[in-house]
Amino acid sequence: MKHSFSHWKAEKYDKALKKASSKKMEYTTISGKEIKELYTPLDLDGFDYLKQL
């Protein structure tokens, strides 16, 4: 899954972002916590996606 996410980010997301705007957008919650562009099972500590889903 890490490889697939890295590939998506480099080959799809980053390229589309470059076409869409000249600066990187950063999104945060009202309390200042970063909001990622995509959440995956990799973001869940202690959760083995392939075993527990």
KAPEMO-V795960 format. One record per residue. SS is DSSP state (2 for helix, 1 for strand, 0 for the rest). PHI is phi in whole degrees, -180 to 180 (NA if undefined). Layout:
ss=[SS,SS]
phi=[PHI,PHI]
This chain:
ss=[0,2,2,2,2,2,2,2,2,2,2,2,2,2,2,2,2,2,2,2,0,0,0,0,0,0,1,1,0,0,0,0,0,1,1,0,0,0,0,0,2,2,2,0,0,0,0,0,2,2,2,2,0]
phi=[NA,-59,-63,-63,-65,-61,-64,-59,-64,-74,-90,-113,-64,-63,-66,-66,-64,-63,-69,-77,-156,-93,-126,-78,-87,-121,-113,-137,-76,-62,-90,94,-77,-65,-108,-77,-72,-157,-105,-132,-59,-64,-82,-98,-63,78,-109,-95,-53,-71,-92,-101,-90]
